[in-house]
Amino acid sequence: MSKFDSDYARVEAAIKFIETQAARQPSLDAVADYIGLSPYHFQKLFTRWAGVSPKRFLEYITVEAAKRMLAESASVLDAALNVGLSGPSRLHDLFVNAEAMTPGEFKRSGEGLEIRYCVGSTIFGDCLIAASPRGLCALEFLDSANQGTAPAALEALKQRWINATFIEDPAAFEIVRGHMAPSAAAQPVDLSDSANVGHAKSPLALHLRGTNFQLKVWQALLAIPEGRLVTYGKLAEMIGSPGSARAVGTALSQNPIGFLIPCHRVLRASGEIGGYKWGIERKKALIAYEASSPTRG
């Protein structure tokens, strides 16, 4: 009989083994052998229980360890070698996969990066728009109880990119305006014409900072057609992590780009509207707007 008498015990032991041996970058075979399963059965068991593959979990542990070293002023080379990777290029690949940024960018936390921002008016309320040279990095509605004022939203943005240089620039709004129906400068922008960024004639570049799980959730949101709604559970299935509905909800609450990354299209399993980062009434308005338009659905 195996020393691990339940599936949970095996997964728990595997997680502890991966965490303690992460610097050696243990192979799938090595972890499977430790808990007494074939690599095939271990892969299936671990993915079912943890919601991610053993390889992805090891990548997460590796990136987190590298983050700590980089934050403590280790060089990229030292961080890569200390977490068991072959060199900086391997660490670079891992960060791009898991964080949508390079190790150097993470270490600098926006140092040398210019982020231009402004407050603009849309038919769904005022919002803070911010963009780096690589793309849009924030669209935060301002007048809900959760989001608060423009200064509060700007301060939260600065905490995400703590070493970046922030420049107030009304032209930042043009990055979004170019993906929307033409409107006079004094009129609110109609965000609705660019809800599905993936189908825009000229795709809108997004510059996102998040965990691999968050990025997967945000990307999956772009695949939901306008006028359609899904549950948290369905969205979890869409990213290959059934059973992670609660974690999906947390990722939605961290979405930095309102409407264009359409987290408003996600409901509770009961059909209830559920929470929304920028206010439940705005979520209802967004859903109703998309459902009622004759050009959508």
C-alpha positions in Angstrom: 0.0 0.0 0.0 1.2 3.5 -0.8 2.3 5.6 2.1 -0.2 8.2 0.9 -3.7 6.7 1.6 -5.8 9.2 -0.3 -5.7 11.4 -3.5 -5.6 14.5 -1.3 -2.6 13.2 0.7 -0.8 12.5 -2.6 -1.4 16.0 -3.9 -0.5 17.6 -0.6 2.8 15.6 -0.5 3.5 16.5 -4.2 3.0 20.2 -3.5 5.4 20.0 -0.5 7.9 18.1 -2.5 7.8 20.6 -5.4 8.2 23.5 -3.0 11.1 22.1 -1.1 12.9 20.8 -4.3 12.0 23.8 -6.6 15.6 24.9 -6.8 16.4 21.6 -8.4 13.6 21.9 -10.9 12.3 18.4 -10.3 10.9 16.6 -13.4 7.4 15.2 -13.6 8.8 11.7 -13.4 10.7 12.6 -10.2 7.6 14.0 -8.4 5.4 11.1 -9.6 7.9 8.6 -8.4 8.0 10.2 -5.0 4.3 9.8 -4.4 4.2 6.3 -6.0 2.2 7.0 -9.2 3.0 6.8 -12.9 3.7 10.2 -14.5 0.5 9.9 -16.5 -1.8 9.3 -13.5 0.1 11.8 -11.4 -0.4 14.5 -14.0 -4.1 13.8 -14.2 -4.5 13.7 -10.4 -2.6 16.8 -9.7 -4.3 18.9 -12.4 -7.7 17.8 -11.2 -7.1 18.7 -7.6 -4.8 21.8 -8.0 -6.4 23.3 -11.1 -3.0 23.6 -12.8 -0.5 21.1 -14.1 2.6 20.2 -12.0 4.8 22.0 -14.5 2.7 25.2 -14.2 2.8 25.0 -10.4 6.6 24.6 -10.4 6.8 27.6 -12.7 4.7 29.6 -10.3 7.0 28.6 -7.4 10.1 29.5 -9.4 8.8 32.9 -10.5 7.8 33.8 -6.9 11.2 32.8 -5.6 12.9 34.8 -8.4 10.7 37.8 -7.5 11.9 37.8 -4.0 15.5 37.6 -5.1 15.1 40.4 -7.6 13.3 42.5 -5.0 16.3 42.0 -2.7 18.7 43.4 -5.4 19.9 40.1 -6.8 21.0 40.3 -10.5 18.9 38.5 -13.1 21.7 36.0 -13.6 22.0 35.2 -9.9 18.2 34.9 -9.6 18.0 32.6 -12.5 20.8 30.3 -11.2 19.6 30.3 -7.6 16.1 29.1 -8.6 17.6 26.2 -10.7 17.3 27.6 -14.2 20.0 27.4 -16.8 20.4 31.2 -17.2 18.7 34.6 -17.7 17.1 33.7 -21.0 15.2 30.8 -19.4 14.1 33.1 -16.6 13.0 35.7 -19.2 10.9 33.1 -21.0 9.3 32.0 -17.7 8.4 35.6 -16.7 6.9 36.4 -20.1 4.8 33.2 -19.8 3.7 33.8 -16.2 3.7 37.6 -15.8 3.4 39.2 -19.3 6.7 41.1 -18.4 10.4 40.3 -18.3 12.3 39.7 -15.1 14.1 43.0 -15.7 10.8 44.8 -16.0 9.6 43.2 -12.8 12.8 44.1 -11.0 12.5 47.7 -12.1 8.7 47.9 -11.3 8.2 50.3 -14.1 11.5 52.2 -13.8 12.2 54.0 -17.0 8.6 53.5 -18.2 6.4 56.5 -19.0 2.7 56.1 -18.3 0.5 58.8 -19.6 -3.0 59.2 -18.1 -6.1 61.4 -18.1 -9.7 61.4 -17.0 -12.2 61.0 -19.8 -16.0 60.9 -20.1 -17.8 57.9 -21.6 -21.5 57.1 -21.8 -21.0 54.8 -18.8 -19.3 57.4 -16.6 -16.0 59.1 -16.1 -12.9 56.9 -16.1 -9.2 57.1 -15.6 -7.3 56.0 -18.8 -3.6 55.2 -18.6 -1.2 53.9 -21.3 2.4 53.0 -21.6 4.3 52.9 -25.0 3.4 49.2 -25.1 -0.4 49.7 -24.7 -3.4 50.5 -22.5 -2.7 49.6 -18.9 -5.8 51.0 -17.1 -9.4 52.0 -17.7 -10.9 52.5 -14.3 -14.4 53.9 -13.8 -14.4 56.6 -11.1 -17.8 57.2 -9.7 -18.7 53.9 -8.0 -18.5 53.4 -4.2 -15.7 50.8 -4.8 -13.5 52.8 -7.0 -13.8 56.2 -5.5 -12.2 59.4 -6.8 -9.7 60.0 -9.6 -6.8 60.7 -7.1 -7.6 57.3 -5.4 -7.6 55.5 -8.7 -4.4 57.2 -9.8 -2.7 56.2 -6.6 -3.7 52.6 -7.0 -2.3 52.7 -10.5 0.9 54.1 -9.2 1.2 51.3 -6.7 1.0 48.7 -9.5 3.8 50.5 -11.4 5.6 52.0 -8.5 8.8 53.2 -10.2 7.2 54.5 -13.4 7.0 58.1 -14.4 3.4 59.3 -14.6 2.5 62.2 -17.0 -1.0 63.7 -17.2 -1.8 63.9 -20.9 -5.3 64.4 -22.4 -4.0 62.7 -25.5 -4.0 59.4 -23.6 -7.7 59.1 -24.2 -7.1 59.0 -28.0 -5.7 55.5 -27.5 -9.2 54.3 -26.6 -11.1 56.8 -28.8 -9.4 55.3 -31.9 -11.2 52.0 -31.2 -14.7 53.6 -30.9 -17.3 55.2 -33.1 -16.3 58.8 -34.0 -17.7 61.4 -31.6 -17.2 65.1 -31.0 -14.5 65.9 -28.5 -17.0 67.4 -26.1 -19.3 64.3 -26.2 -18.9 61.2 -24.1 -17.2 58.3 -25.9 -19.3 55.3 -26.8 -17.3 52.5 -25.4 -19.7 49.9 -26.9 -18.1 49.9 -30.3 -14.9 48.3 -29.0 -16.1 45.9 -26.4 -14.7 42.9 -28.2 -11.1 44.0 -28.6 -10.1 40.8 -30.3 -12.4 41.6 -33.2 -11.3 45.3 -33.6 -10.0 46.2 -37.1 -6.7 47.3 -35.5 -6.3 45.3 -32.3 -5.9 47.4 -29.2 -2.6 46.7 -27.4 -2.9 46.0 -23.7 0.0 46.3 -21.3 -1.0 44.1 -18.4 0.7 43.2 -15.1 -0.8 40.2 -13.4 -0.2 36.6 -12.4 -0.5 33.8 -15.0 -3.9 32.9 -13.7 -5.2 36.4 -13.9 -3.9 36.8 -17.4 -5.7 33.6 -18.5 -8.9 34.8 -17.0 -8.7 38.3 -18.6 -7.9 36.7 -22.0 -10.8 34.3 -21.7 -13.1 37.3 -21.1 -12.2 38.6 -24.6 -13.7 35.4 -26.1 -17.2 36.1 -24.7 -19.2 37.7 -27.5 -21.1 40.9 -26.9 -24.5 40.3 -25.5 -23.6 36.9 -24.1 -23.2 36.0 -20.5 -21.4 33.2 -18.7 -21.1 32.0 -15.1 -18.0 32.1 -13.0 -17.9 28.3 -13.2 -18.1 28.4 -17.0 -15.3 30.9 -17.2 -13.2 28.6 -15.0 -13.9 25.8 -17.5 -12.9 28.1 -20.4 -9.4 28.5 -18.9 -9.0 24.8 -18.2 -9.4 25.1 -14.4 -12.9 23.7 -13.5 -13.7 24.1 -9.9 -11.8 27.4 -9.6 -14.8 29.7 -9.8 -13.9 31.5 -6.6 -10.4 32.2 -7.8 -11.9 33.4 -11.1 -14.0 35.9 -9.2 -10.9 37.2 -7.4 -9.1 37.6 -10.8 -12.1 39.6 -12.1 -12.0 41.9 -9.2 -8.4 42.7 -10.1 -9.2 43.5 -13.8 -7.5 46.8 -14.5 -9.3 47.6 -17.8 -13.0 48.0 -17.5 -15.5 47.2 -20.3 -12.8 46.5 -22.9 -11.9 43.4 -20.8 -15.6 42.5 -20.2 -15.8 41.2 -16.7 -19.3 42.5 -16.6 -20.4 39.5 -18.7 -20.0 37.1 -15.8 -22.9 36.1 -13.6 -23.3 33.8 -10.6 -24.5 30.2 -11.2 -27.9 31.2 -9.8 -28.3 33.9 -12.5 -27.8 36.7 -10.1 -25.8 39.7 -11.3 -23.2 39.3 -8.6 -20.5 41.8 -7.7 -18.7 44.3 -9.9 -15.5 46.2 -9.3 -17.0 49.5 -10.6 -20.5 49.2 -9.0 -23.4 46.8 -9.4 -25.6 49.4 -11.1 -23.0 50.0 -13.8 -22.8 46.3 -14.4 -26.5 46.1 -14.9 -26.4 49.1 -17.3 -23.6 47.5 -19.3 -25.5 44.2 -19.6 -28.7 45.9 -20.5 -27.0 48.1 -23.1 -25.4 45.2 -24.9 -28.6 43.0 -24.7 -30.9 45.8 -26.1 -28.7 46.9 -29.0 -30.1 45.5 -32.4 -26.5 45.2 -33.7 -25.5 42.8 -30.8 -26.3 39.4 -29.4 
